[in-house]
Amino acid sequence: MKKYTEFIAHTREDGEKQSLIDHLEGTASLAEVFASEFGSGDWGKGLGMLHDIGKYSQEFQERIRFQTQKVDHSTAGAQEASKLSPYGKIASYCIAGHHSGLPNGGNKTDTQQEPTLYARLKRKNLPCYEDYKNELFVKNSECMSKTANLNPLYTVGDIVKAFGRPRITPLANPQFSVSFFIRMLYSCLVDADFLDTEKFMSKGEVQRDGYDTLNRLRERLDVHISQWWDAKNELNQKRCDILKNCIEAGRREKGLFTLTVPTGGGKTVSSLAFALHHAAEQKNKIKRIIYVIPYTSIIEQTANVFREILGEENVLEHHANIVYDEDEKDVDTRLAKQKLATENWDVPVIVTTNVQFFESFFSNKSSKCRKLHNVANSSIIFDEAQMLPLPYLLPCTAAISELVSNYGCTAVLCTATQPSLGKLFEYVAPNLKCQEICPDTEKLYQFFRRTSFQDLGACSKDAIVEKIGREDQVLCIVNTRKFAQAIYKDLPKDGVFHLSTLMYPKHRRQVLDEVRNHLKNGQVCRVIATSLIEAGVDVDFPVVYREKAGLDSEIQAAGRCNREKKRPCEGSIVFLFSAEEEFSKNQPYSLRQPLEIASVTEEKFEDIASPQAIQFYFDLLHQIKEDELDKKAVLSAFEKGLCGSEMPFEEVAKMVHLIEQDTKVVFIPEPSEEEAIQLEYRLRSKERTRTLFRKIGMYSVNIYENHFKELQKLGRVDVLDEGVAILNDMESYDKKTGLQILLDEGRGVFI
């Protein structure tokens, strides 16, 4: 093998080479800036310097020139880091996994062949990379000779100093705090490595900046809301009071907040006002605003509100239904930038889902972790905070606590039904105190109260059909698709509508538009729906029937009744009922448990929607055993190890799925929709672009895997490459009820 003295990191298609030292310097410089956001710039610099020193081996230099077999180049830096400091092992995790993902720590008995960090630190047969010392020292000598004022970037002493005691405050679970610190550093390294490589490979042509400042966005918001201040009616005056409270609270220092605003109080814009005015305070050093929302069914409407106020280019919508094609040459500069922004969230305002946000913080993959460092120094609004998933509630509150305590974030738990998480935050972060943004939630509740609840007890399906049939305008919400369809089929069809997640989104929108028109014009309008209609859907019925569920769901249902407070509270009734066994048996534990606790609450409180009842309900819900609030024992996995491995990053990533059951997407080529027909043609023609995938989402249904297999077995779907499935039998899609499947279960699917 030829002896190489010129060390290169990357080669471009035009033959241009990036020197290895330039790549190390570029990565170290970026990683230092990123990690400085949480006081660890020296760690970032050290990681950047060491991450690719394995490329100094002759074997790697042969590979980069002639595309020979792969060479392990990341273990070298991990081994060097572990030797340089008592805390060097933290850096070793990041360096060892900067391509393949954060590894499990393993234990001291692991052999060299295993993939754990302990095993990799033992490896003796690495290609020799000692030339890194010579080039780095030469580089430093050259720098020092050019100017006495220049602080050299790399010496061994610098690295020893860099990997000092982590500048974090360990919370109740110290090892989890360390794992979080590793993940944040890993994010800095991975993003810096990608960006420096991208800059070289694109000849510096990729543009990722050019967004408006948060101050400029605040000015736009202030202009938008200026027309509201001269409110004429009492309802809008109260909404302005809430808005003023949020703006005033924005002047406070960073921390953990609640924003408890009843339905109809305007919490979406008010919470944005808090976040932007919070960022305007120089002391807070807020870099971006992140909205975390439970469902994709309401994320788009929130993102649209923000785009209208702040400008399209400043708002990123990022969730599972947004698919990006790496090979697409997007001629729209704004869309191209948004595509890039999903990689690392370097945009002023992000609207995302619980799934995208929290699963990223428990992932070990570079693609998911890359954006995490940009969450530091953010205002994070958790909309509909009561929907934080119960089986992962402790890990989620622990992650929020880390972000607030150690990474300069402000977190706001925003909802009409505040989930009373104070005791859980005390458990994971004893010194973290929560502040309410809007004072006197009791008075707000009494003002915005629009409905009364009445318990009907157990009701048969026929009884519910009869009661609904007596009402001209009524909404009925049930827990399962099976029950919804049974009620719908037995009702007279004049003015009757059905809504469920078995209908593709555009179809649901069309039905909702028709529903709103019927309501507005005083026409007969009877709607049967699953819980999807509770998730921020703006409709206003005089009467609502709700199958008993968790208290928060029942109150959300009440938010669809007398929404604009045009009728007396006493005459706007939400009727609660229990379904007969045929439709309620075999309910999952996740539905049964809130239902049981809601029943206890309803026996104790006359007004089940009062702040006192809500607090009682959530206090009781959260008093269940710790293993039910941390179903996969995530916190224990980092504190005590898992399967004989310390810091089990890879194992935890496999375990944490906020939506436990995988779903499949079925595209519905509705013949009456010209756009759908064109999209089907493009899919079958092998087109795969970001724009195409985004559009097909409006004509797609998410179903559970067992239902998908049944459709396959019956030959009703064509499965294309990349998991794209197209319904080929349109008789299997009912224009009133949606995709026809075996309804042995019926919960809505939200991603």
C-alpha positions in Angstrom: 0.0 0.0 0.0 1.2 3.5 -0.9 2.3 5.6 2.1 0.0 8.7 2.1 1.2 12.0 3.6 -1.7 14.1 2.4 -4.7 13.3 4.6 -8.2 13.9 3.1 -11.6 13.7 4.7 -13.9 13.9 1.6 -13.8 13.9 -2.2 -16.2 15.8 -4.3 -17.6 14.6 -7.6 -15.5 17.2 -9.4 -12.4 15.7 -7.8 -11.8 18.4 -5.3 -10.6 17.2 -1.9 -11.2 18.4 1.6 -8.2 18.1 3.8 -8.8 16.2 7.0 -7.4 18.9 9.2 -9.8 21.4 7.6 -12.7 19.1 8.2 -11.7 18.7 11.9 -11.3 22.4 12.3 -14.6 23.2 10.6 -16.5 20.6 12.6 -14.9 21.6 15.9 -15.7 25.3 15.3 -19.4 24.6 14.6 -19.7 22.1 17.5 -18.2 24.7 19.8 -20.8 27.3 18.8 -23.6 24.8 19.2 -22.5 23.4 22.6 -21.9 27.0 23.9 -25.7 27.3 24.0 -25.6 25.2 27.1 -22.2 26.3 28.5 -20.2 23.4 27.0 -18.4 25.0 24.0 -15.1 23.4 25.0 -16.7 20.0 24.9 -18.0 20.7 21.4 -14.6 21.8 20.2 -13.0 18.7 21.7 -15.5 16.4 20.1 -15.0 18.0 16.7 -11.3 17.7 16.9 -11.3 14.0 17.8 -14.3 12.6 15.9 -12.5 11.7 12.7 -8.9 11.1 13.7 -9.3 7.4 12.7 -9.2 8.8 9.1 -5.5 9.3 9.5 -5.0 5.6 9.0 -3.4 4.6 5.7 -6.3 2.1 5.3 -8.9 4.8 5.4 -6.9 7.1 3.0 -6.8 4.2 0.6 -10.6 3.8 0.9 -11.3 7.5 0.4 -9.3 7.5 -2.8 -10.3 4.1 -4.3 -13.6 3.2 -2.6 -12.2 0.0 -1.1 -13.8 -1.8 1.8 -15.1 0.1 4.8 -12.7 1.1 7.6 -13.6 1.7 11.2 -12.7 5.4 11.7 -14.8 6.3 14.7 -13.5 4.0 17.4 -10.1 5.7 17.3 -11.4 9.0 18.5 -13.5 7.3 21.1 -10.5 5.5 22.5 -8.4 8.7 22.7 -11.2 10.6 24.4 -11.5 8.0 27.1 -7.8 8.3 27.9 -7.7 12.1 28.2 -10.0 12.8 31.1 -12.0 11.0 33.9 -15.1 12.3 32.0 -13.7 11.3 28.6 -16.1 8.4 28.3 -18.9 10.9 27.8 -17.2 12.1 24.7 -16.5 8.5 23.7 -20.2 7.7 23.3 -20.6 10.7 20.9 -17.6 9.9 18.8 -18.1 6.2 18.6 -21.7 6.7 17.4 -21.4 9.8 15.2 -22.4 7.7 12.2 -23.9 4.5 13.4 -25.9 5.9 16.4 -25.2 6.2 20.1 -24.2 2.7 21.3 -25.2 0.8 24.4 -22.5 1.2 27.1 -22.2 -2.5 27.8 -20.0 -3.6 30.7 -16.4 -4.5 31.4 -16.9 -8.2 30.5 -17.8 -7.4 26.9 -15.4 -8.8 24.2 -13.8 -6.7 21.5 -16.2 -8.1 18.8 -19.4 -6.7 20.5 -20.9 -3.4 19.4 -21.0 -1.8 22.9 -18.8 1.1 23.9 -16.9 -1.0 26.4 -16.1 -3.4 23.6 -15.0 -0.8 21.2 -12.7 0.8 23.8 -11.0 -2.6 24.1 -10.3 -3.0 20.4 -6.6 -3.5 19.7 -6.6 -4.2 16.0 -7.5 -0.7 14.8 -5.6 0.6 11.7 -2.8 2.9 12.9 -3.9 6.5 13.1 -0.8 8.0 14.9 -0.2 10.5 12.1 -3.0 12.6 13.6 -0.6 13.8 16.3 2.0 14.9 13.8 -0.4 16.9 11.6 -2.1 18.6 14.5 1.1 19.6 16.1 2.4 20.9 12.8 -0.8 22.8 12.3 -0.5 24.4 15.7 3.1 25.4 15.1 2.1 27.1 11.8 -0.7 28.9 13.5 1.5 30.1 16.3 4.2 31.4 14.0 1.7 33.5 12.0 0.4 35.5 15.0 1.0 35.6 18.7 -2.6 36.5 19.4 -4.1 33.5 17.7 -5.3 30.9 20.2 -4.4 27.5 18.6 -7.4 25.3 18.2 -5.9 21.9 19.0 -3.4 20.6 21.5 -3.6 17.5 23.6 -3.7 19.8 26.6 -6.8 21.6 25.2 -8.6 18.4 24.9 -7.8 17.2 28.4 -9.2 20.6 29.6 -12.2 20.4 27.4 -13.5 17.1 28.8 -13.9 18.4 32.3 -16.8 18.0 34.7 -20.1 18.4 32.8 -21.7 21.8 33.5 -25.1 20.4 34.3 -27.1 20.2 37.5 -27.9 16.5 38.0 -31.6 16.1 38.8 -33.3 13.4 40.8 -32.0 10.7 38.4 -28.3 11.7 38.0 -27.6 9.0 35.3 -30.5 10.2 33.2 -29.1 13.7 33.5 -25.7 12.4 32.2 -27.5 10.5 29.4 -29.3 13.7 28.4 -26.0 15.6 28.3 -24.4 12.9 26.1 -27.4 13.1 23.7 -27.2 16.9 23.5 -23.4 16.8 22.9 -24.0 14.1 20.3 -26.4 16.3 18.5 -23.8 19.1 18.4 -21.2 16.8 16.9 -23.5 15.2 14.4 -25.0 18.5 13.1 -21.6 20.1 12.9 -20.1 17.1 11.0 -23.1 17.2 8.6 -22.9 20.9 8.0 -19.2 21.1 7.5 -19.3 18.2 5.0 -22.4 19.7 3.3 -20.6 23.0 2.9 -17.6 21.4 1.2 -19.7 19.0 -1.0 -22.1 21.8 -2.2 -19.2 24.3 -2.7 -21.0 26.4 -0.1 -24.1 26.8 -2.2 -26.6 25.4 0.4 -28.4 28.2 2.1 -29.9 27.5 5.5 -30.3 30.9 7.0 -32.1 34.1 6.1 -35.0 33.9 8.5 -36.5 36.9 10.3 -35.4 37.5 13.9 -37.8 36.7 16.8 -38.0 40.5 17.5 -39.2 41.0 13.9 -41.8 38.2 14.4 -42.9 39.8 17.7 -43.5 43.1 15.8 -45.7 41.2 13.2 -47.7 39.6 16.0 -48.2 43.0 17.7 -49.5 44.4 14.4 -51.8 41.4 14.0 -53.4 41.7 17.5 -53.5 45.5 17.5 -57.0 45.4 16.0 -58.3 43.3 18.9 -57.7 45.7 21.8 -60.8 47.8 21.2 -63.1 44.9 22.0 -66.8 45.7 22.1 -68.3 42.6 23.7 -67.6 41.0 27.0 -66.3 37.7 25.5 -63.6 39.5 23.4 -62.7 41.7 26.3 -62.0 38.7 28.4 -59.9 37.2 25.6 -57.9 40.4 25.5 -57.4 40.2 29.3 -55.9 36.7 28.7 -53.7 38.0 25.9 -52.5 40.9 28.2 -51.6 38.4 30.9 -49.6 36.4 28.5 -47.7 39.4 27.2 -47.0 40.6 30.8 -45.8 37.1 31.9 -43.4 37.0 28.9 -41.3 39.5 30.8 -40.5 36.9 33.5 -37.3 34.9 33.6 -37.1 31.5 32.0 -38.7 28.5 33.7 -41.6 26.1 33.8 -45.1 27.6 33.3 -48.7 26.5 33.0 -51.2 28.4 30.9 -54.7 27.3 31.9 -57.2 28.9 29.5 -60.7 27.5 29.0 -61.9 26.5 25.5 -62.7 29.7 23.6 -60.2 31.8 25.5 -57.8 32.2 22.5 -54.9 30.3 23.9 -53.2 29.6 20.6 -52.4 33.3 19.8 -52.0 34.2 23.5 -49.4 31.5 24.0 -47.5 32.7 20.9 -47.6 36.2 22.4 -46.1 34.9 25.6 -43.3 33.1 23.7 -42.4 36.1 21.5 -42.5 38.6 24.3 -40.5 36.2 26.4 -37.9 36.1 23.7 -37.8 39.9 23.5 -36.4 40.0 27.0 -32.6 40.1 26.4 -31.9 38.3 29.6 -33.7 35.2 28.4 -31.6 34.6 25.3 -34.4 32.7 23.6 -33.4 31.4 20.1 -36.6 29.8 18.8 -40.2 28.8 19.6 -41.3 25.2 19.5 -45.0 24.1 19.6 -45.6 20.5 20.5 -49.1 19.2 19.7 -50.6 15.8 20.3 -52.3 15.2 16.9 -51.5 15.8 13.3 -55.2 16.5 12.9 -54.8 19.9 14.6 -51.1 20.6 13.8 -51.8 22.0 10.3 -54.4 24.5 11.5 -52.0 25.8 14.2 -49.2 26.0 11.7 -51.4 27.9 9.3 -52.4 30.5 12.0 -48.7 31.1 12.6 -47.8 31.3 8.9 -50.5 33.9 8.4 -49.2 36.0 11.3 -45.4 35.5 11.0 -44.8 34.7 7.4 -44.6 31.3 5.7 -40.8 31.1 5.5 -40.4 31.5 9.3 -42.6 28.5 10.4 -41.6 24.8 10.0 -44.3 22.1 10.2 -42.6 18.8 11.1 -44.3 15.5 11.7 -44.8 12.0 10.4 -47.0 13.1 7.5 -44.3 15.3 6.1 -42.0 13.2 3.9 -38.8 14.6 2.3 -37.1 13.1 -0.7 -33.3 13.5 -0.5 -33.0 13.5 -4.2 -35.6 16.0 -5.0 -34.4 19.2 -6.8 -36.9 21.6 -5.3 -37.2 24.8 -7.4 -39.0 26.6 -4.7 -36.3 28.1 -2.5 -38.6 28.4 0.5 -39.6 24.8 0.4 -36.0 23.7 -0.2 -35.0 25.6 3.0 -37.9 24.0 4.9 -36.8 20.6 3.8 -33.3 21.3 5.2 -34.7 22.8 8.4 -36.4 19.5 9.3 -32.9 18.0 9.6 -31.8 20.3 12.4 -34.6 22.7 13.3 -32.6 25.9 12.6 -35.7 28.0 12.0 -37.5 30.5 14.3 -40.8 28.7 14.8 -41.3 24.9 14.7 -44.7 23.2 15.0 -44.3 19.5 15.7 -46.0 16.5 17.5 -45.5 14.8 20.8 -44.2 11.8 18.9 -41.6 13.7 16.9 -40.4 15.7 19.9 -40.1 13.1 22.6 -39.1 10.1 20.5 -36.2 12.3 19.2 -35.0 12.8 22.8 -35.0 9.0 23.4 -33.6 8.0 20.0 -30.0 7.0 19.4 -29.9 7.7 15.6 -28.0 10.6 14.2 -30.8 11.6 11.9 -33.3 12.0 14.8 -30.8 13.4 17.3 -29.2 16.0 15.0 -31.8 18.7 15.8 -31.7 18.3 19.6 -29.0 21.0 20.3 -31.2 23.6 18.6 -33.9 23.0 21.3 -31.6 24.6 23.9 -32.6 28.1 24.7 -36.1 27.7 23.2 -39.6 28.5 24.4 -41.5 25.2 24.2 -45.3 25.3 24.3 -46.9 21.9 25.0 -50.4 22.4 23.6 -53.1 20.2 25.0 -50.7 19.2 27.7 -53.2 16.7 29.2 -52.4 14.5 26.2 -48.9 13.7 27.2 -48.9 9.9 27.0 -49.5 8.3 30.4 -47.2 5.3 29.9 -44.3 7.6 29.2 -45.3 10.5 31.5 -42.3 10.2 33.9 -39.7 10.1 31.0 -41.5 13.0 29.3 -41.6 15.2 32.5 -37.9 14.2 33.1 -37.0 15.4 29.6 -38.9 18.7 30.1 -37.2 19.2 33.4 -33.7 18.6 31.9 -34.4 21.2 29.2 -35.6 23.8 31.7 -33.0 23.1 34.3 -29.8 22.5 32.2 -30.4 23.8 28.7 -31.9 27.2 29.1 -35.5 26.4 27.9 -38.8 27.7 29.0 -41.6 25.2 28.9 -45.3 26.0 29.0 -48.0 23.4 29.7 -51.0 24.9 27.8 -54.5 23.5 28.1 -58.1 24.0 29.2 -57.8 21.0 31.5 -54.4 21.4 33.3 -53.1 17.9 34.1 -51.7 18.8 37.6 -48.2 17.6 36.9 -46.6 19.5 39.8 -46.0 16.4 41.9 -44.4 14.6 39.0 -42.1 17.5 38.3 -41.2 17.5 42.0 -40.4 13.8 41.7 -38.0 14.2 38.8 -36.7 17.7 39.5 -37.3 18.7 43.2 -36.1 22.3 42.8 -38.1 23.1 39.7 -41.1 25.2 40.5 -44.1 25.8 38.2 -45.8 29.2 37.6 -49.3 29.9 36.2 -49.4 32.6 33.5 -53.1 33.5 33.9 -54.1 34.3 37.5 -57.4 33.3 39.0 -58.2 30.3 36.9 -61.4 29.8 38.9 -62.8 33.2 37.7 -61.8 32.4 34.1 -63.6 29.0 34.3 -66.8 30.6 35.6 -66.7 33.2 32.9 -66.2 30.8 30.0 -68.5 28.1 31.4 -71.1 27.4 28.7 -72.5 24.0 29.5 -74.0 21.7 32.1 -73.4 18.0 32.4 -76.1 15.4 32.9 -75.4 11.7 33.5 -77.8 9.4 31.7 -76.2 6.2 33.1 -76.1 3.1 30.9 -77.8 3.4 27.5 -78.4 0.9 24.7 -77.5 1.8 21.2 -81.2 2.0 20.3 -81.8 4.5 23.2 -79.0 6.7 22.0 -80.4 6.6 18.4 -83.8 7.6 19.7 -82.4 10.5 21.8 -80.3 11.8 18.9 -83.2 11.5 16.5 -85.2 13.9 18.7 -82.7 16.7 18.3 -82.4 18.9 15.2 -78.7 19.8 15.9 -76.7 17.4 18.0 -73.2 16.0 18.3 -72.6 12.4 19.6 -69.0 11.3 20.4 -68.2 7.7 21.2 -65.1 5.8 22.0 -65.0 3.3 19.1 -65.5 3.3 15.3 -67.7 0.3 15.6 -70.1 2.1 17.9 -70.0 5.2 15.7 -71.0 3.3 12.6 -73.7 1.4 14.4 -75.4 4.6 15.6 -75.0 6.3 12.2 -76.5 3.4 10.3 -79.7 3.4 12.4 -80.4 7.2 12.1 -82.5 8.8 9.4 -80.1 9.9 6.8 -81.5 13.5 6.4 -78.9 15.8 7.8 -76.8 13.0 9.4 -73.0 13.0 9.2 -70.3 10.6 10.3 -66.7 11.5 11.1 -63.8 9.1 11.9 -60.1 8.6 11.1 -61.2 6.0 8.6 -62.0 8.9 6.3 -59.1 10.6 4.5 -58.4 14.1 5.8 -59.8 16.0 2.8 -63.0 14.0 3.0 -63.3 14.8 6.7 -62.7 18.5 5.9 -65.5 18.4 3.3 -67.9 16.8 5.8 -66.9 19.4 8.5 -67.5 22.2 6.0 -71.0 20.8 5.3 -71.6 20.4 9.0 -70.7 24.0 9.7 -73.0 25.2 6.9 -75.9 23.2 8.3 -75.2 24.6 11.8 -75.0 28.2 10.5 -78.1 28.0 8.4 -80.2 26.3 11.1 -80.6 23.0 9.1 -80.9 19.6 10.6 -77.4 18.5 11.6 -76.7 15.3 13.5 -73.1 14.3 13.7 -71.7 10.9 15.0 -68.0 11.0 15.6 -65.1 9.4 17.4 -62.9 11.5 19.7 -61.1 13.1 16.7 -63.6 15.9 16.8 -62.5 16.9 20.3 -59.0 17.8 19.1 -59.4 21.5 18.4 -62.2 21.2 15.8 -64.2 24.5 15.7 -67.9 23.5 15.7 -70.8 24.7 17.9 -73.7 22.5 18.8 -76.6 23.2 21.2 -76.5 19.6 22.6 -73.7 17.1 22.9 -73.9 13.4 23.8 -70.6 11.9 25.0 -69.9 8.2 25.8 -68.1 8.2 29.1 -64.3 8.4 28.9 -61.5 10.2 30.8 -62.6 13.5 32.4 -60.4 15.5 30.1 -62.1 13.9 27.0 -65.5 14.7 28.4 -64.6 18.3 29.0 -63.1 18.6 25.5 -66.4 17.3 24.2 -68.1 20.1 26.1 -65.9 22.5 24.2 -68.0 21.7 21.1 -71.3 22.7 22.9 -72.4 26.4 23.0 -68.8 27.3 21.9 -69.6 30.9 21.2 -71.7 31.3 24.4 -74.8 32.4 22.5 -77.2 30.2 24.6 -77.7 29.9 28.4 -75.4 27.6 30.2 -78.2 25.6 31.8 -79.8 24.9 28.5 -76.6 23.7 26.7 -76.3 20.2 28.0 -73.6 17.6 27.6 -75.2 14.2 28.2 -72.8 11.5 29.4 -73.7 7.8 29.0 -72.2 4.4 29.2 -72.4 2.1 26.2 -73.8 -1.4 26.3 -71.3 -4.3 26.6 -71.3 -5.1 22.9 -69.6 -1.8 22.2 -67.6 -1.3 25.4 -66.1 -4.8 26.0 -62.4 -5.4 25.4 -61.5 -1.8 25.8 -57.7 -1.3 26.2 -56.4 -0.4 29.7 -55.4 3.0 28.4 -59.1 3.8 28.0 -60.4 1.8 31.0 -58.2 3.4 33.6 -59.1 7.1 32.9 -62.8 6.1 32.7 -62.6 4.5 36.1 -61.0 7.5 37.7 -63.4 9.8 35.9 -66.3 7.9 37.6 -64.7 8.4 41.0 -64.4 12.1 40.3 -68.0 12.4 39.0 -69.2 10.9 42.3 -67.3 13.4 44.4 -67.9 16.7 42.4 -71.2 18.2 41.3 -69.5 20.2 38.6 -67.0 17.9 37.0 -65.6 20.6 34.7 -64.5 22.8 37.7 -60.7 23.4 38.2 -61.0 21.5 41.5 -62.5 18.4 39.9 -59.9 18.5 37.1 -57.1 18.7 39.7 -58.6 15.8 41.7 -58.9 13.7 38.6 -55.3 14.2 37.4 -53.9 13.9 40.9 -55.6 10.5 41.2 -54.6 9.5 37.7 -51.0 10.3 38.4 -50.9 8.5 41.8 -50.8 5.1 40.1 -47.7 3.1 40.4 -44.5 4.5 38.9 -44.2 1.5 36.5 -47.5 2.7 34.9 -46.1 6.2 34.3 -42.9 4.8 33.0 -44.1 1.7 31.3 -40.8 0.7 29.7 -38.7 1.7 32.8 -36.8 4.3 30.8 -35.5 6.2 33.8 -34.5 3.0 35.6 -32.7 1.8 32.4 -30.2 4.7 32.7 -30.0 4.7 36.5 -29.5 1.0 37.0 -28.6 -0.3 33.5 -30.5 -2.6 31.3 -29.7 -6.2 30.3 -26.3 -5.9 31.8 -25.5 -2.7 29.9 -24.9 0.8 31.3 -26.2 3.8 29.3 -28.4 1.5 27.1 -29.0 4.1 24.3 -29.8 1.6 21.6 -32.1 -0.5 23.7 -34.1 2.5 25.0 -34.5 3.8 21.5 -36.1 0.5 20.5 -38.5 0.6 23.4 -39.8 4.2 23.3 -42.8 4.5 20.9 -45.4 6.9 22.0 -47.9 5.3 19.6 -47.3 1.6 20.5 -49.0 -0.1 17.5 -47.5 0.5 14.1 -49.9 1.9 11.5 -50.0 1.6 7.8 -50.9 4.3 5.3 -53.5 3.5 2.6 -53.9 6.0 -0.3 -57.5 6.4 -1.5 -57.7 7.3 -5.2 -61.2 8.8 -5.0 -62.6 8.8 -8.6 -64.5 12.1 -8.1 -61.3 13.9 -7.1 -59.2 14.8 -10.1 -56.2 15.5 -7.9 -56.4 12.1 -6.3 -56.4 10.4 -9.7 -53.4 12.4 -10.8 -51.6 11.5 -7.6 -52.3 7.8 -8.1 -50.8 8.0 -11.6 -47.7 9.7 -10.2 -47.3 7.1 -7.5 -47.7 4.2 -9.9 -45.2 5.9 -12.3 -42.6 5.5 -9.5 -42.4 9.2 -8.7 -41.2 9.8 -5.1 -40.9 13.4 -4.1 -41.5 15.5 -1.0 -44.3 17.4 -2.6 -46.0 14.2 -3.8 -45.9 12.6 -0.4 -47.3 15.7 1.3 -50.2 15.8 -1.1 -51.1 12.1 -0.8 -51.5 12.6 2.9 -54.7 14.5 2.2 -56.1 11.3 0.6 -54.7 8.7 2.9 -56.0 6.7 5.9 -53.8 5.3 8.7 -54.9 1.8 9.9 -53.6 -0.8 12.2 -51.4 -3.5 10.8 -53.9 -6.3 11.4 -56.5 -4.4 9.4 -53.9 -3.7 6.7 -53.1 -7.4 6.4 -56.8 -8.2 6.1 -57.1 -5.8 3.2 -54.0 -7.4 1.6 -55.4 -10.9 2.1 -58.6 -9.8 0.3 -56.6 -8.3 -2.5 -58.0 -4.8 -2.0 -54.7 -2.9 -1.8 -51.7 -2.7 -4.1 -48.5 -2.3 -2.1 -45.9 -0.4 -4.0 -42.2 0.2 -3.1 -41.3 2.2 0.0 -44.5 0.9 1.7 -46.9 2.9 -0.4 -50.3 1.1 -0.5 -53.1 2.1 -2.9 -56.7 1.0 -2.4 -57.7 -0.8 -5.6 -61.3 -1.5 -4.7 -63.3 1.7 -4.2 -66.3 -0.3 -3.1 -64.2 -0.7 0.1 -64.4 3.1 0.7 -67.8 4.4 1.8 -68.4 8.1 1.0 -70.3 8.4 4.3 -68.2 6.3 6.8 -64.8 5.9 5.1 -62.6 2.8 4.7 -64.4 -0.4 5.3 -62.5 -2.7 7.7 -63.4 -5.3 10.4 -64.3 -3.0 13.3 -63.2 -5.2 16.2 -61.6 -2.2 17.7 -62.1 1.5 16.9 -59.8 3.9 18.5 -58.7 6.8 16.4 -55.1 6.8 15.1 -53.2 10.1 15.6 -49.6 10.5 14.6 
